[in-house]
C-alpha cells in the first residue's frame, strides 16, 4: 500500500464536546444513570429497578423503572395530583405530599405484585428507621418465601441536601414496604457530630415534618404577624377548611385511605364513533385535474361577465 496522506480539518482538532441533549436540558444525570443501570454480566437479563423521584412546579412524579436497550420500562407510577382522590387538594408539592406520593407508589406496586399483605410496611409513623426484610415476616410451612421488592433511589439532577423533599418520597416508599438501601443522614432531624461526638438523629422532628409540622408553624406565625398576608398566602387552605390544627389529622387520614385503596383509577373508555375527531386531510389532486378545474372556473367567470354585460345593455335600452 502506497503512502496515504491523512487530511484533518479544523473540526477534527476541536476538543470541545457538546453535552448530550438531555443533559443540556437538565433532565438526565448520565454519570449517575450509568452507575444505577450497570448490571453484573452473570445476572444476564435481570432488571435492575430504580425508584425515580422528579418534581415539577405543580406535581410530584414517582416511578419504578428498569433500563432496556429500547428505553426504560416503567413498572409502576404515582403522581401527587392523584392525592385529590384521597382528600388532599392543596399543597401537592410540599414535604408531606412527597411522602404521600412515595407511600402511594409503594402500596400500589406491592398490590400489583401481590406482596402487599406479606410486606405491609411501617404503619406507625414515628420517623424511626425502617427496612422491610424477609426475617421480619412470619412464614407458614407451605408458604412461598418472597424477598421484598428492592430498588435504588434515583433523584436525577436534584441536590442531595439534608432535608430535601426527594428523601420524603424515599421515606414514604420505605414505610410502604419497598426495600431501598438508605440511611438517615439526609432526613430532617439528623445532626452530624463534631469531632469525637456521635451523630444524632431526632426521629420526632422528621415525623413532625411528615405530618406538615413546618406548614403548621408557618401558618401560626404568619397569622399572628400579618393576617392579610396569611389570608392571601393560604387562601386555598382556608377554602379547603384546613387550618394549623387540622393538618396532622388530614395527613393521617390520607395515609389511611392510601393503604386502604392504592389502586389507580380505571381509565375512561372512549367511544370513537361519537367522539369528534380531527377532519381528514383532503386528497391531493393531480396536475390534470387541477388544469380541468382552472378551465371550468375560467368558463364560469366568462359566463358571469357576459351576463353582466347583457344586463347593462338592457338597462341602457330601457333608459332610452
LINLINZI-V433265 format. One record per residue. N is the residue number from 0. RES is the residue in one small letter. PHI is phi in radians with two decimals (NA if undefined). Layout:
BEGIN
{{N | RES | PHI} {N | RES | PHI}}
END
This chain:
BEGIN
{{0 | x | NA} {1 | x | -1.31} {2 | x | -1.29} {3 | x | -2.06} {4 | x | -1.39} {5 | x | -1.57} {6 | x | -1.67} {7 | x | -2.16} {8 | x | -1.55} {9 | x | -1.14} {10 | x | -1.13} {11 | x | -1.15} {12 | x | -1.50} {13 | x | -1.18} {14 | x | -1.70} {15 | x | -1.27} {16 | x | -2.01} {17 | x | -1.23} {18 | x | -1.19} {19 | x | -1.14} {20 | x | -1.00} {21 | x | -1.22} {22 | x | -1.34} {23 | x | -1.12} {24 | x | -1.45} {25 | x | 1.02} {26 | x | -1.94} {27 | x | -2.34} {28 | x | -1.70} {29 | x | -1.20} {30 | x | -1.14} {31 | x | -1.22} {32 | x | -1.10} {33 | x | -1.06} {34 | x | -1.24} {35 | x | -1.27} {36 | x | -1.64} {37 | x | -1.17} {38 | x | -2.19} {39 | x | -1.13} {40 | x | -1.14} {41 | x | -1.24} {42 | x | -1.58} {43 | x | 0.97} {44 | x | -1.72} {45 | x | -1.21} {46 | x | -1.22} {47 | x | -1.91} {48 | x | -1.47} {49 | x | -2.12} {50 | x | -1.69} {51 | x | -1.63} {52 | x | -2.20} {53 | x | -2.36} {54 | x | -2.30} {55 | x | -2.00} {56 | x | -1.17} {57 | x | -2.21} {58 | x | -2.61} {59 | x | -2.10} {60 | x | -2.05} {61 | x | -2.17} {62 | x | -2.44} {63 | x | -2.02} {64 | x | -2.47} {65 | x | -2.33} {66 | x | -1.60} {67 | x | -2.31} {68 | x | -1.11} {69 | x | -1.55} {70 | x | 2.41} {71 | x | -1.40} {72 | x | -1.79} {73 | x | -1.56} {74 | x | -1.48} {75 | x | -2.77} {76 | x | -2.58} {77 | x | -2.57} {78 | x | -2.28} {79 | x | -1.24} {80 | x | -1.22} {81 | x | -1.29} {82 | x | -1.18} {83 | x | -1.13} {84 | x | -1.15} {85 | x | -1.78} {86 | x | 1.74} {87 | x | -1.83} {88 | x | -1.89} {89 | x | -2.25} {90 | x | 1.08} {91 | x | -1.53} {92 | x | -2.27} {93 | x | -1.53} {94 | x | -1.11} {95 | x | -1.14} {96 | x | -1.19} {97 | x | -1.06} {98 | x | -1.09} {99 | x | -1.09} {100 | x | -1.18} {101 | x | -1.11} {102 | x | -1.13} {103 | x | -1.10} {104 | x | -1.13} {105 | x | -1.09} {106 | x | -1.19} {107 | x | -1.17} {108 | x | -1.18} {109 | x | -1.16} {110 | x | -1.19} {111 | x | -1.15} {112 | x | -1.57} {113 | x | 1.07} {114 | x | -2.07} {115 | x | -1.19} {116 | x | -1.42} {117 | x | -1.29} {118 | x | -2.11} {119 | x | -1.33} {120 | x | 1.46} {121 | x | -1.78} {122 | x | -1.47} {123 | x | -1.58} {124 | x | -1.55} {125 | x | -2.02} {126 | x | 1.51} {127 | x | -1.26} {128 | x | -1.21} {129 | x | -2.55} {130 | x | -2.64} {131 | x | -1.27} {132 | x | -2.42} {133 | x | -1.13} {134 | x | -1.22} {135 | x | -1.42} {136 | x | -1.69} {137 | x | -1.54} {138 | x | -1.49} {139 | x | -1.52} {140 | x | -0.98} {141 | x | -1.72} {142 | x | -1.33} {143 | x | -1.47} {144 | x | -1.35} {145 | x | -2.12} {146 | x | -1.35} {147 | x | -1.15} {148 | x | -1.24} {149 | x | -1.83} {150 | x | -2.61} {151 | x | -1.97} {152 | x | -1.28} {153 | x | -2.21} {154 | x | -1.80} {155 | x | 1.16} {156 | x | -1.65} {157 | x | -1.19} {158 | x | -1.36} {159 | x | -1.52} {160 | x | -1.69} {161 | x | -1.14} {162 | x | 1.52} {163 | x | -1.16} {164 | x | -1.20} {165 | x | -1.08} {166 | x | -1.38} {167 | x | -1.21} {168 | x | -1.11} {169 | x | -1.06} {170 | x | -1.12} {171 | x | -1.12} {172 | x | -1.19} {173 | x | -1.18} {174 | x | -1.16} {175 | x | -1.40} {176 | x | 2.11} {177 | x | -1.40} {178 | x | -1.80} {179 | x | -2.15} {180 | x | -1.05} {181 | x | -2.85} {182 | x | -2.36} {183 | x | -1.57} {184 | x | -1.17} {185 | x | -1.82} {186 | x | -1.49} {187 | x | -1.06} {188 | x | 1.71} {189 | x | -1.61} {190 | x | -2.23} {191 | x | -1.40} {192 | x | -1.24} {193 | x | -1.61} {194 | x | 1.18} {195 | x | -1.54} {196 | x | -1.24} {197 | x | -1.47} {198 | x | -1.19} {199 | x | -2.18} {200 | x | -2.19} {201 | x | -1.69} {202 | x | -1.16} {203 | x | -1.17} {204 | x | -1.15} {205 | x | -1.17} {206 | x | -1.10} {207 | x | -1.12} {208 | x | -1.29} {209 | x | -1.08} {210 | x | -1.63} {211 | x | 1.34} {212 | x | -1.13} {213 | x | -1.18} {214 | x | -1.22} {215 | x | -1.05} {216 | x | -1.11} {217 | x | -1.22} {218 | x | -1.10} {219 | x | -1.15} {220 | x | -1.16} {221 | x | -1.21} {222 | x | -1.14} {223 | x | -1.32} {224 | x | -1.40} {225 | x | -2.48} {226 | x | -1.21} {227 | x | -1.16} {228 | x | -1.15} {229 | x | -1.09} {230 | x | -1.14} {231 | x | -1.38} {232 | x | -1.25} {233 | x | -1.93} {234 | x | -1.11} {235 | x | -1.20} {236 | x | -1.12} {237 | x | -1.15} {238 | x | -1.14} {239 | x | -1.45} {240 | x | 1.37} {241 | x | -1.88} {242 | x | -2.05} {243 | x | -1.09} {244 | x | -1.42} {245 | x | -1.75} {246 | x | -1.15} {247 | x | -1.08} {248 | x | -1.11} {249 | x | -1.13} {250 | x | -1.17} {251 | x | -1.11} {252 | x | -1.15} {253 | x | -1.10} {254 | x | -1.07} {255 | x | -1.15} {256 | x | -1.17} {257 | x | -1.11} {258 | x | -1.17} {259 | x | -1.24} {260 | x | -2.58} {261 | x | -1.50} {262 | x | -1.12} {263 | x | -1.26} {264 | x | -1.16} {265 | x | -1.14} {266 | x | -1.28} {267 | x | -1.28} {268 | x | -1.49} {269 | x | -1.78} {270 | x | -1.66} {271 | x | -1.24} {272 | x | -1.27} {273 | x | -1.64} {274 | x | -1.28} {275 | x | -1.34} {276 | x | -1.78} {277 | x | -1.21} {278 | x | -1.14} {279 | x | -1.27} {280 | x | -1.21} {281 | x | -1.12} {282 | x | -1.20} {283 | x | -1.25} {284 | x | -1.49} {285 | x | -1.38} {286 | x | -1.15} {287 | x | -1.17} {288 | x | -1.16} {289 | x | -1.11} {290 | x | -1.14} {291 | x | -1.12} {292 | x | -1.16} {293 | x | -1.15} {294 | x | -1.09} {295 | x | -1.11} {296 | x | -1.18} {297 | x | -1.13} {298 | x | -1.10} {299 | x | -1.14} {300 | x | -1.18} {301 | x | -1.13} {302 | x | -1.10} {303 | x | -1.11} {304 | x | -1.17} {305 | x | -1.14} {306 | x | -1.14} {307 | x | -1.16} {308 | x | -1.15} {309 | x | -1.06} {310 | x | -1.16} {311 | x | -1.17} {312 | x | -1.14} {313 | x | -1.12} {314 | x | -1.17} {315 | x | -1.14} {316 | x | -1.16} {317 | x | -1.14} {318 | x | -1.18} {319 | x | -1.22}}
END
